[in-house]
């Protein structure tokens, strides 16, 4: 067995159709020692393109740098995660506006509300969310959205701005049928992570997969977080990375009653349509 084959995720087909990881925190310092190898392993596993999440000023700048170093393979988002909402001032907003206009940036975010951690006061989170939605409307790029335990306020703010927005994705969706239906009714796309592979807290997502239109369903790792719990053999590291995306895609495909190839095709088409991703060169 070759070194490349040995690094393939165990549940990936031998020659997998190409996939797109719409959300990986590749600027995270846990990748500093082997980032190039992580990208190579992802490509060997059939992950053709990856969107690097920007969640604050520095990570957004780094995401753009990585995208410029890997043209056609890596792309970026630009935004301020609700955990960092207290950092938003006029200076940072102006910087994000400049960064978000870079051609490598495909979406505004990660932005939204997080009442689970409450690392920033809720009113501060809401204000930062409003301002980033206003920025998204000005720039005309779609949104990469985060919501946890804040559905009512999140959807209320989003509805207020929705007519002037260019769509977007509910990143790392982990909620139930009611929230899913609300997002779909509004027009959001849905991003599914390895949370669906966790029998303790993600099994409720499996029957929901058939409710999501194929042209609005995408997959992501959210690495280095959310390593799929059911990988066999279990990786020695708890760090998640894009090479495991085919495993997540396989779980989603089975839940939808589709082949891996069918889901890989429709999820990639959805990502290209929503984020204006170019074809693989």
DRENZA-776594 format. One record per residue (C-alpha): residue in one letter; residue number from 1; y, z, x. Coordinates in steps of 0.05 Angstrom, whole numbers, plus 5000, padded with zeros to 4 digits. Example, Ala and Ser with C-alpha at 12.3 -4.5 7.8 and 13.67 -1.06 7.14 Angstrom:
! residues 2
rec resn->a, resi->1, c2->4910, c3->5156, c1->5246
rec resn->s, resi->2, c2->4979, c3->5143, c1->5273
//
This chain:
! residues 281
rec resn->x, resi->1, c2->5000, c3->5000, c1->5000
rec resn->x, resi->2, c2->5069, c3->4982, c1->5027
rec resn->x, resi->3, c2->5125, c3->5032, c1->5035
rec resn->x, resi->4, c2->5163, c3->4998, c1->4978
rec resn->x, resi->5, c2->5104, c3->5003, c1->4931
rec resn->x, resi->6, c2->5093, c3->5075, c1->4950
rec resn->x, resi->7, c2->5163, c3->5091, c1->4928
rec resn->x, resi->8, c2->5156, c3->5058, c1->4860
rec resn->x, resi->9, c2->5159, c3->5108, c1->4802
rec resn->x, resi->10, c2->5088, c3->5119, c1->4780
rec resn->x, resi->11, c2->5096, c3->5094, c1->4708
rec resn->x, resi->12, c2->5134, c3->5030, c1->4726
rec resn->x, resi->13, c2->5098, c3->4963, c1->4718
rec resn->x, resi->14, c2->5082, c3->4927, c1->4784
rec resn->x, resi->15, c2->5138, c3->4876, c1->4775
rec resn->x, resi->16, c2->5184, c3->4907, c1->4723
rec resn->x, resi->17, c2->5237, c3->4868, c1->4686
rec resn->x, resi->18, c2->5307, c3->4885, c1->4708
rec resn->x, resi->19, c2->5341, c3->4947, c1->4680
rec resn->x, resi->20, c2->5412, c3->4973, c1->4682
rec resn->x, resi->21, c2->5427, c3->5047, c1->4693
rec resn->x, resi->22, c2->5492, c3->5056, c1->4655
rec resn->x, resi->23, c2->5505, c3->5126, c1->4682
rec resn->x, resi->24, c2->5488, c3->5156, c1->4750
rec resn->x, resi->25, c2->5531, c3->5205, c1->4788
rec resn->x, resi->26, c2->5518, c3->5169, c1->4853
rec resn->x, resi->27, c2->5582, c3->5199, c1->4885
rec resn->x, resi->28, c2->5549, c3->5268, c1->4880
rec resn->x, resi->29, c2->5540, c3->5301, c1->4948
rec resn->x, resi->30, c2->5465, c3->5309, c1->4936
rec resn->x, resi->31, c2->5460, c3->5235, c1->4953
rec resn->x, resi->32, c2->5501, c3->5239, c1->5017
rec resn->x, resi->33, c2->5441, c3->5240, c1->5064
rec resn->x, resi->34, c2->5404, c3->5180, c1->5035
rec resn->x, resi->35, c2->5449, c3->5143, c1->4986
rec resn->x, resi->36, c2->5431, c3->5074, c1->5013
rec resn->x, resi->37, c2->5357, c3->5090, c1->5007
rec resn->x, resi->38, c2->5367, c3->5114, c1->4936
rec resn->x, resi->39, c2->5400, c3->5047, c1->4919
rec resn->x, resi->40, c2->5344, c3->5009, c1->4954
rec resn->x, resi->41, c2->5290, c3->5048, c1->4917
rec resn->x, resi->42, c2->5324, c3->5034, c1->4851
rec resn->x, resi->43, c2->5326, c3->4959, c1->4864
rec resn->x, resi->44, c2->5253, c3->4960, c1->4886
rec resn->x, resi->45, c2->5236, c3->4993, c1->4820
rec resn->x, resi->46, c2->5271, c3->4939, c1->4779
rec resn->x, resi->47, c2->5339, c3->4972, c1->4769
rec resn->x, resi->48, c2->5384, c3->4914, c1->4783
rec resn->x, resi->49, c2->5452, c3->4946, c1->4769
rec resn->x, resi->50, c2->5481, c3->5016, c1->4763
rec resn->x, resi->51, c2->5545, c3->5044, c1->4736
rec resn->x, resi->52, c2->5571, c3->5101, c1->4779
rec resn->x, resi->53, c2->5603, c3->5155, c1->4737
rec resn->x, resi->54, c2->5673, c3->5179, c1->4753
rec resn->x, resi->55, c2->5684, c3->5249, c1->4726
rec resn->x, resi->56, c2->5747, c3->5271, c1->4763
rec resn->x, resi->57, c2->5798, c3->5240, c1->4810
rec resn->x, resi->58, c2->5757, c3->5245, c1->4874
rec resn->x, resi->59, c2->5691, c3->5222, c1->4842
rec resn->x, resi->60, c2->5726, c3->5164, c1->4809
rec resn->x, resi->61, c2->5755, c3->5142, c1->4876
rec resn->x, resi->62, c2->5687, c3->5149, c1->4908
rec resn->x, resi->63, c2->5653, c3->5111, c1->4852
rec resn->x, resi->64, c2->5701, c3->5052, c1->4863
rec resn->x, resi->65, c2->5689, c3->5054, c1->4938
rec resn->x, resi->66, c2->5614, c3->5051, c1->4927
rec resn->x, resi->67, c2->5621, c3->4994, c1->4877
rec resn->x, resi->68, c2->5664, c3->4955, c1->4928
rec resn->x, resi->69, c2->5611, c3->4967, c1->4981
rec resn->x, resi->70, c2->5556, c3->4940, c1->4936
rec resn->x, resi->71, c2->5587, c3->4883, c1->4896
rec resn->x, resi->72, c2->5547, c3->4859, c1->4837
rec resn->x, resi->73, c2->5500, c3->4919, c1->4842
rec resn->x, resi->74, c2->5544, c3->4980, c1->4832
rec resn->x, resi->75, c2->5601, c3->4987, c1->4783
rec resn->x, resi->76, c2->5644, c3->5047, c1->4765
rec resn->x, resi->77, c2->5675, c3->5087, c1->4709
rec resn->x, resi->78, c2->5741, c3->5124, c1->4714
rec resn->x, resi->79, c2->5756, c3->5188, c1->4678
rec resn->x, resi->80, c2->5759, c3->5263, c1->4674
rec resn->x, resi->81, c2->5700, c3->5303, c1->4648
rec resn->x, resi->82, c2->5719, c3->5358, c1->4598
rec resn->x, resi->83, c2->5697, c3->5410, c1->4650
rec resn->x, resi->84, c2->5757, c3->5387, c1->4692
rec resn->x, resi->85, c2->5805, c3->5379, c1->4633
rec resn->x, resi->86, c2->5853, c3->5432, c1->4660
rec resn->x, resi->87, c2->5867, c3->5388, c1->4720
rec resn->x, resi->88, c2->5899, c3->5334, c1->4678
rec resn->x, resi->89, c2->5973, c3->5327, c1->4689
rec resn->x, resi->90, c2->6020, c3->5268, c1->4689
rec resn->x, resi->91, c2->6006, c3->5253, c1->4762
rec resn->x, resi->92, c2->5930, c3->5252, c1->4754
rec resn->x, resi->93, c2->5936, c3->5211, c1->4690
rec resn->x, resi->94, c2->5978, c3->5160, c1->4726
rec resn->x, resi->95, c2->5926, c3->5157, c1->4782
rec resn->x, resi->96, c2->5870, c3->5148, c1->4732
rec resn->x, resi->97, c2->5910, c3->5092, c1->4698
rec resn->x, resi->98, c2->5915, c3->5056, c1->4765
rec resn->x, resi->99, c2->5842, c3->5068, c1->4783
rec resn->x, resi->100, c2->5817, c3->5047, c1->4714
rec resn->x, resi->101, c2->5849, c3->4979, c1->4722
rec resn->x, resi->102, c2->5807, c3->4963, c1->4783
rec resn->x, resi->103, c2->5759, c3->4905, c1->4768
rec resn->x, resi->104, c2->5700, c3->4947, c1->4791
rec resn->x, resi->105, c2->5714, c3->4997, c1->4734
rec resn->x, resi->106, c2->5679, c3->4978, c1->4670
rec resn->x, resi->107, c2->5694, c3->5038, c1->4626
rec resn->x, resi->108, c2->5741, c3->5097, c1->4616
rec resn->x, resi->109, c2->5706, c3->5164, c1->4624
rec resn->x, resi->110, c2->5667, c3->5205, c1->4630
rec resn->x, resi->111, c2->5712, c3->5238, c1->4578
rec resn->x, resi->112, c2->5702, c3->5279, c1->4515
rec resn->x, resi->113, c2->5690, c3->5351, c1->4495
rec resn->x, resi->114, c2->5641, c3->5404, c1->4519
rec resn->x, resi->115, c2->5640, c3->5469, c1->4480
rec resn->x, resi->116, c2->5572, c3->5489, c1->4509
rec resn->x, resi->117, c2->5601, c3->5509, c1->4576
rec resn->x, resi->118, c2->5675, c3->5516, c1->4557
rec resn->x, resi->119, c2->5696, c3->5509, c1->4630
rec resn->x, resi->120, c2->5764, c3->5490, c1->4603
rec resn->x, resi->121, c2->5797, c3->5519, c1->4541
rec resn->x, resi->122, c2->5781, c3->5478, c1->4479
rec resn->x, resi->123, c2->5853, c3->5460, c1->4464
rec resn->x, resi->124, c2->5861, c3->5436, c1->4536
rec resn->x, resi->125, c2->5798, c3->5394, c1->4529
rec resn->x, resi->126, c2->5824, c3->5363, c1->4465
rec resn->x, resi->127, c2->5890, c3->5346, c1->4496
rec resn->x, resi->128, c2->5857, c3->5313, c1->4556
rec resn->x, resi->129, c2->5811, c3->5274, c1->4510
rec resn->x, resi->130, c2->5870, c3->5249, c1->4468
rec resn->x, resi->131, c2->5907, c3->5226, c1->4531
rec resn->x, resi->132, c2->5847, c3->5190, c1->4559
rec resn->x, resi->133, c2->5834, c3->5154, c1->4493
rec resn->x, resi->134, c2->5907, c3->5132, c1->4493
rec resn->x, resi->135, c2->5897, c3->5106, c1->4564
rec resn->x, resi->136, c2->5833, c3->5069, c1->4543
rec resn->x, resi->137, c2->5872, c3->5035, c1->4487
rec resn->x, resi->138, c2->5926, c3->5013, c1->4536
rec resn->x, resi->139, c2->5876, c3->4985, c1->4586
rec resn->x, resi->140, c2->5828, c3->4955, c1->4536
rec resn->x, resi->141, c2->5763, c3->4978, c1->4568
rec resn->x, resi->142, c2->5706, c3->5013, c1->4531
rec resn->x, resi->143, c2->5692, c3->5087, c1->4535
rec resn->x, resi->144, c2->5638, c3->5128, c1->4570
rec resn->x, resi->145, c2->5636, c3->5190, c1->4526
rec resn->x, resi->146, c2->5610, c3->5261, c1->4533
rec resn->x, resi->147, c2->5600, c3->5310, c1->4476
rec resn->x, resi->148, c2->5562, c3->5375, c1->4474
rec resn->x, resi->149, c2->5567, c3->5427, c1->4418
rec resn->x, resi->150, c2->5633, c3->5397, c1->4396
rec resn->x, resi->151, c2->5613, c3->5343, c1->4347
rec resn->x, resi->152, c2->5664, c3->5357, c1->4291
rec resn->x, resi->153, c2->5725, c3->5358, c1->4337
rec resn->x, resi->154, c2->5698, c3->5301, c1->4380
rec resn->x, resi->155, c2->5687, c3->5253, c1->4322
rec resn->x, resi->156, c2->5753, c3->5273, c1->4289
rec resn->x, resi->157, c2->5793, c3->5256, c1->4352
rec resn->x, resi->158, c2->5753, c3->5193, c1->4364
rec resn->x, resi->159, c2->5764, c3->5168, c1->4293
rec resn->x, resi->160, c2->5838, c3->5179, c1->4301
rec resn->x, resi->161, c2->5841, c3->5131, c1->4360
rec resn->x, resi->162, c2->5783, c3->5085, c1->4343
rec resn->x, resi->163, c2->5822, c3->5026, c1->4313
rec resn->x, resi->164, c2->5857, c3->5015, c1->4379
rec resn->x, resi->165, c2->5796, c3->5024, c1->4424
rec resn->x, resi->166, c2->5747, c3->4974, c1->4454
rec resn->x, resi->167, c2->5684, c3->5010, c1->4434
rec resn->x, resi->168, c2->5640, c3->5052, c1->4479
rec resn->x, resi->169, c2->5577, c3->5092, c1->4488
rec resn->x, resi->170, c2->5557, c3->5163, c1->4470
rec resn->x, resi->171, c2->5529, c3->5179, c1->4539
rec resn->x, resi->172, c2->5468, c3->5223, c1->4546
rec resn->x, resi->173, c2->5456, c3->5230, c1->4472
rec resn->x, resi->174, c2->5414, c3->5293, c1->4458
rec resn->x, resi->175, c2->5433, c3->5311, c1->4386
rec resn->x, resi->176, c2->5400, c3->5300, c1->4319
rec resn->x, resi->177, c2->5397, c3->5248, c1->4263
rec resn->x, resi->178, c2->5462, c3->5268, c1->4229
rec resn->x, resi->179, c2->5503, c3->5261, c1->4292
rec resn->x, resi->180, c2->5468, c3->5197, c1->4310
rec resn->x, resi->181, c2->5483, c3->5166, c1->4243
rec resn->x, resi->182, c2->5556, c3->5186, c1->4249
rec resn->x, resi->183, c2->5562, c3->5153, c1->4317
rec resn->x, resi->184, c2->5527, c3->5090, c1->4293
rec resn->x, resi->185, c2->5571, c3->5086, c1->4231
rec resn->x, resi->186, c2->5633, c3->5091, c1->4275
rec resn->x, resi->187, c2->5607, c3->5035, c1->4320
rec resn->x, resi->188, c2->5587, c3->5072, c1->4383
rec resn->x, resi->189, c2->5529, c3->5051, c1->4427
rec resn->x, resi->190, c2->5479, c3->5104, c1->4448
rec resn->x, resi->191, c2->5456, c3->5122, c1->4519
rec resn->x, resi->192, c2->5388, c3->5157, c1->4527
rec resn->x, resi->193, c2->5369, c3->5196, c1->4589
rec resn->x, resi->194, c2->5307, c3->5232, c1->4614
rec resn->x, resi->195, c2->5322, c3->5286, c1->4564
rec resn->x, resi->196, c2->5276, c3->5247, c1->4518
rec resn->x, resi->197, c2->5219, c3->5260, c1->4567
rec resn->x, resi->198, c2->5224, c3->5336, c1->4559
rec resn->x, resi->199, c2->5174, c3->5361, c1->4508
rec resn->x, resi->200, c2->5211, c3->5428, c1->4503
rec resn->x, resi->201, c2->5279, c3->5403, c1->4481
rec resn->x, resi->202, c2->5277, c3->5327, c1->4475
rec resn->x, resi->203, c2->5218, c3->5311, c1->4430
rec resn->x, resi->204, c2->5264, c3->5306, c1->4369
rec resn->x, resi->205, c2->5294, c3->5243, c1->4400
rec resn->x, resi->206, c2->5230, c3->5203, c1->4397
rec resn->x, resi->207, c2->5230, c3->5188, c1->4322
rec resn->x, resi->208, c2->5305, c3->5172, c1->4324
rec resn->x, resi->209, c2->5296, c3->5113, c1->4372
rec resn->x, resi->210, c2->5278, c3->5065, c1->4316
rec resn->x, resi->211, c2->5343, c3->5082, c1->4279
rec resn->x, resi->212, c2->5386, c3->5053, c1->4335
rec resn->x, resi->213, c2->5400, c3->4978, c1->4333
rec resn->x, resi->214, c2->5374, c3->4944, c1->4395
rec resn->x, resi->215, c2->5442, c3->4916, c1->4413
rec resn->x, resi->216, c2->5470, c3->4987, c1->4417
rec resn->x, resi->217, c2->5415, c3->5024, c1->4454
rec resn->x, resi->218, c2->5419, c3->5033, c1->4530
rec resn->x, resi->219, c2->5386, c3->5078, c1->4581
rec resn->x, resi->220, c2->5411, c3->5119, c1->4639
rec resn->x, resi->221, c2->5387, c3->5171, c1->4689
rec resn->x, resi->222, c2->5450, c3->5215, c1->4694
rec resn->x, resi->223, c2->5424, c3->5229, c1->4764
rec resn->x, resi->224, c2->5421, c3->5275, c1->4801
rec resn->x, resi->225, c2->5412, c3->5313, c1->4736
rec resn->x, resi->226, c2->5358, c3->5308, c1->4682
rec resn->x, resi->227, c2->5297, c3->5289, c1->4724
rec resn->x, resi->228, c2->5244, c3->5267, c1->4673
rec resn->x, resi->229, c2->5199, c3->5327, c1->4663
rec resn->x, resi->230, c2->5136, c3->5286, c1->4651
rec resn->x, resi->231, c2->5134, c3->5246, c1->4716
rec resn->x, resi->232, c2->5065, c3->5243, c1->4746
rec resn->x, resi->233, c2->5056, c3->5260, c1->4802
rec resn->x, resi->234, c2->5114, c3->5308, c1->4799
rec resn->x, resi->235, c2->5167, c3->5292, c1->4852
rec resn->x, resi->236, c2->5176, c3->5344, c1->4906
rec resn->x, resi->237, c2->5251, c3->5344, c1->4894
rec resn->x, resi->238, c2->5285, c3->5361, c1->4828
rec resn->x, resi->239, c2->5339, c3->5310, c1->4843
rec resn->x, resi->240, c2->5338, c3->5253, c1->4794
rec resn->x, resi->241, c2->5353, c3->5182, c1->4817
rec resn->x, resi->242, c2->5355, c3->5111, c1->4788
rec resn->x, resi->243, c2->5285, c3->5093, c1->4811
rec resn->x, resi->244, c2->5259, c3->5135, c1->4753
rec resn->x, resi->245, c2->5296, c3->5094, c1->4701
rec resn->x, resi->246, c2->5235, c3->5050, c1->4686
rec resn->x, resi->247, c2->5197, c3->5113, c1->4667
rec resn->x, resi->248, c2->5251, c3->5133, c1->4617
rec resn->x, resi->249, c2->5254, c3->5061, c1->4590
rec resn->x, resi->250, c2->5179, c3->5062, c1->4580
rec resn->x, resi->251, c2->5183, c3->5125, c1->4538
rec resn->x, resi->252, c2->5238, c3->5095, c1->4495
rec resn->x, resi->253, c2->5200, c3->5030, c1->4488
rec resn->x, resi->254, c2->5137, c3->5066, c1->4464
rec resn->x, resi->255, c2->5178, c3->5106, c1->4414
rec resn->x, resi->256, c2->5206, c3->5041, c1->4386
rec resn->x, resi->257, c2->5139, c3->5007, c1->4384
rec resn->x, resi->258, c2->5162, c3->4955, c1->4434
rec resn->x, resi->259, c2->5136, c3->4929, c1->4500
rec resn->x, resi->260, c2->5171, c3->4951, c1->4563
rec resn->x, resi->261, c2->5195, c3->4880, c1->4574
rec resn->x, resi->262, c2->5225, c3->4876, c1->4504
rec resn->x, resi->263, c2->5264, c3->4940, c1->4513
rec resn->x, resi->264, c2->5286, c3->4923, c1->4583
rec resn->x, resi->265, c2->5314, c3->4857, c1->4558
rec resn->x, resi->266, c2->5351, c3->4885, c1->4497
rec resn->x, resi->267, c2->5379, c3->4946, c1->4534
rec resn->x, resi->268, c2->5405, c3->4903, c1->4591
rec resn->x, resi->269, c2->5436, c3->4854, c1->4541
rec resn->x, resi->270, c2->5469, c3->4912, c1->4506
rec resn->x, resi->271, c2->5499, c3->4938, c1->4571
rec resn->x, resi->272, c2->5524, c3->4869, c1->4590
rec resn->x, resi->273, c2->5557, c3->4859, c1->4523
rec resn->x, resi->274, c2->5589, c3->4928, c1->4516
rec resn->x, resi->275, c2->5613, c3->4936, c1->4588
rec resn->x, resi->276, c2->5623, c3->4862, c1->4606
rec resn->x, resi->277, c2->5573, c3->4869, c1->4662
rec resn->x, resi->278, c2->5562, c3->4805, c1->4701
rec resn->x, resi->279, c2->5494, c3->4774, c1->4709
rec resn->x, resi->280, c2->5454, c3->4793, c1->4771
rec resn->x, resi->281, c2->5471, c3->4745, c1->4827
//
